[in-house]
Amino acid sequence: MAVIYRITNMANGKFYIGSAESFARREWQHRYDLKRNAHKNPHLQASWNKHGEEMFVFEVVEQIPDGEDQLFWEDRWLRDCVGKPDCYNVNTLATAPRLGIVLSDSAKQNISQGRSGKHAGEAHYRYGQTVSDEVRQKIGDTQRGKPKGSGRKVSEAGRAKIRANIEAGRSHMHWVGKTHTEESKQKMRKKVLEQTSGQLFDSLTAVLAHYQMTMPTLRRALLAGTPITKGKFTGLIFVYA
């Protein structure tokens, strides 16, 4: 089932919105590109480089009904979020994510340099060379049978567990069992104020422990800055102090 997903930077509350037929596959692709410093969104990439992988949470925020246009639903989210200071996305059209982005002269120069010089034309180290049948055979023998990509496969039981968590609103469960580095923990120790009661907490963890709530619930409340409208936490307002 297609979904709308969000990548949230827990260090500053900023987020990226996208859609996918397979959330697990799309999360893997984002992480792969970000780790290689090759993500298509420069704002998200810069934050990833600055704050580190541990500060980013991937979660499903909405399931797209069967038969509905996936990009149409993503466009609705983008139109609502793009332009806000806490949104990494830069365009309101999912079909044209870089439409309207103007490259600076320095950026154009960098692209030009990257496509010329030692890696281009006759200057390329393999220019004019052909690979013999013997070499091709050796390459094939060394690669044949090896898993492509990450090599990591999710079992049927694992997939069922992921689907169950998503359907139950527990998309955060993929974090269970993982631990943060001390540096990440320091970044997460921001003071949080519950405005209704005036109670001040020393960290996000303290809020979660006091109210017995999940991180996605608290994060949504912090991002909204408005009273929670449903559930046992209705009326509570959380803001960074």
C-alpha positions in Angstrom: 0.0 0.0 0.0 1.3 3.5 -0.9 2.0 5.8 2.0 3.0 9.4 2.8 6.1 9.4 5.0 8.1 12.0 6.9 11.8 12.2 7.8 12.2 14.3 10.9 15.4 15.9 12.3 15.0 15.5 16.1 17.7 18.1 16.7 15.6 21.0 15.3 12.2 19.6 14.4 12.6 20.2 10.7 11.2 17.5 8.3 11.0 16.2 4.8 7.8 14.8 3.2 7.5 12.1 0.5 5.4 9.3 -0.8 6.3 5.7 -1.6 4.7 2.4 -2.7 7.2 0.6 -0.4 8.1 2.6 2.7 10.9 0.2 3.7 12.5 0.4 0.3 12.2 4.2 0.1 13.7 4.6 3.6 16.7 2.5 2.6 17.2 4.6 -0.6 17.1 7.9 1.4 19.6 6.5 3.9 21.9 5.2 1.1 21.9 8.6 -0.7 22.4 10.6 2.5 25.3 8.4 3.7 26.9 8.9 0.3 26.4 12.7 0.5 24.4 12.4 -2.7 20.8 13.2 -1.7 18.7 15.2 -4.1 17.5 17.6 -1.4 20.5 19.8 -0.4 18.8 21.1 2.8 18.1 17.6 4.1 21.6 16.5 3.2 23.3 19.5 4.9 21.3 18.8 8.1 22.2 15.1 7.9 25.9 16.0 7.6 25.6 18.4 10.5 23.5 16.4 13.0 24.3 12.8 12.2 22.1 9.8 11.2 21.0 9.1 14.8 19.0 12.3 14.9 16.7 11.4 12.0 13.4 9.5 12.4 11.6 7.9 9.5 7.8 7.3 9.9 4.6 6.8 8.0 2.1 9.6 8.5 -0.7 8.6 6.2 -1.8 5.6 4.2 -3.0 6.3 0.7 -6.3 4.6 -0.1 -6.1 1.8 -2.7 -6.6 3.1 -6.3 -5.8 6.7 -5.4 -3.1 8.7 -7.2 0.0 8.6 -5.0 1.5 11.8 -6.3 -1.8 13.6 -6.0 -1.8 12.8 -2.3 1.8 13.8 -1.9 1.1 17.1 -3.7 -1.6 17.9 -1.1 1.0 17.5 1.7 3.6 19.5 -0.1 1.3 22.4 -0.8 0.5 22.5 2.9 4.1 22.2 4.1 6.5 23.7 1.6 7.4 27.3 2.4 7.2 26.8 6.2 10.5 27.3 8.0 10.6 23.7 9.3 10.1 22.0 6.0 13.1 20.7 3.9 11.1 20.3 0.7 11.5 23.0 -1.9 8.7 22.4 -4.4 4.9 21.8 -4.1 4.9 19.4 -7.1 5.9 15.8 -6.5 6.3 15.2 -10.2 8.9 18.1 -10.5 10.9 18.3 -7.2 13.5 20.7 -8.6 11.2 22.9 -10.7 12.0 26.5 -10.2 15.4 25.9 -8.5 17.9 28.3 -10.0 21.6 27.2 -9.9 24.1 29.9 -8.9 27.1 30.5 -11.1 29.4 28.8 -8.6 27.1 25.7 -8.6 27.1 25.6 -12.4 30.9 25.9 -12.4 31.2 23.0 -10.0 29.0 20.8 -12.1 31.0 21.7 -15.2 34.3 20.9 -13.5 32.9 17.6 -12.3 32.0 16.6 -15.8 35.4 17.5 -17.4 39.0 17.0 -16.8 40.6 13.8 -15.7 37.3 11.8 -15.9 36.2 12.9 -19.4 37.0 12.0 -23.0 40.6 11.1 -23.8 41.7 12.0 -20.3 39.7 9.2 -18.8 42.0 6.4 -17.5 40.1 3.8 -19.5 39.6 5.8 -22.7 39.9 3.6 -25.8 40.3 0.4 -23.8 38.2 -2.7 -24.4 37.7 -5.5 -21.9 38.7 -8.9 -23.1 36.4 -11.9 -22.9 38.7 -13.4 -20.3 38.5 -10.4 -18.1 34.7 -10.2 -18.5 34.5 -13.9 -17.4 36.6 -13.1 -14.3 34.4 -10.2 -13.4 31.3 -12.3 -13.9 32.7 -15.1 -11.7 33.5 -12.8 -8.8 30.0 -11.2 -8.9 27.8 -14.1 -9.8 25.6 -15.2 -6.9 26.3 -12.2 -4.7 23.3 -10.3 -3.4 22.8 -6.8 -5.0 22.2 -3.7 -3.0 22.4 -4.0 0.8 21.8 -7.8 0.6 19.4 -7.4 3.5 16.0 -9.0 3.0 13.0 -8.7 5.3 11.3 -12.0 6.1 7.6 -12.6 5.7 7.3 -12.5 9.5 9.2 -9.2 9.5 7.0 -7.7 6.8 3.9 -8.7 8.7 5.2 -7.1 11.9 6.0 -3.9 10.0 2.5 -3.8 8.4 0.9 -4.5 11.8 2.8 -1.6 13.4 1.8 0.8 10.7 -1.8 -0.2 10.8 -1.8 0.2 14.6 -0.1 3.6 14.4 3.1 2.3 15.8 5.4 3.1 12.9 8.0 4.2 15.5 8.5 0.6 16.5 11.4 0.2 14.1 13.4 2.1 16.7 12.9 -0.4 19.4 16.2 -1.9 20.6 18.3 0.8 19.1 20.5 3.1 21.2 21.7 6.6 20.6 25.3 7.8 21.0 26.2 10.1 23.8 26.5 13.0 21.4 23.0 12.3 20.1 21.6 12.1 23.6 23.1 15.5 24.4 21.3 17.0 21.3 18.1 15.4 22.4 18.3 16.9 25.9 16.3 20.0 25.1 14.1 21.6 27.8 10.4 21.2 27.0 7.5 23.3 28.5 4.0 22.0 28.9 2.2 25.3 28.7 -1.2 24.2 30.1 0.3 23.3 33.5 3.5 25.3 33.2 5.6 22.2 34.0 9.2 22.3 32.6 11.0 19.2 31.6 14.8 18.8 31.2 14.5 16.6 28.1 12.3 14.9 25.6 12.9 11.6 27.5 11.6 13.2 30.7 8.3 14.2 29.0 7.9 10.7 27.5 8.4 9.1 30.9 6.1 11.5 32.8 3.1 11.2 30.4 3.8 7.6 29.1 3.5 8.8 25.5 5.4 7.9 22.4 8.0 10.0 20.6 5.8 10.5 17.4 3.0 11.9 19.6 5.3 14.3 21.3 7.1 15.3 18.1 3.8 16.1 16.4 2.8 18.3 19.4 6.1 20.1 19.4 6.0 20.7 15.6 2.4 22.0 15.8 2.8 24.2 18.9 -1.0 23.9 19.4 -3.2 21.9 21.9 -3.4 18.2 21.2 -7.0 17.6 19.9 -7.6 13.9 20.6 -6.7 11.1 22.9 -5.8 11.1 26.6 -3.4 14.1 26.1 -6.1 16.4 24.7 -5.5 20.0 25.6 -1.8 19.7 26.4 0.6 22.1 24.6 4.3 21.3 24.3 6.9 23.7 23.1 10.7 23.9 23.3 11.7 26.1 26.3 
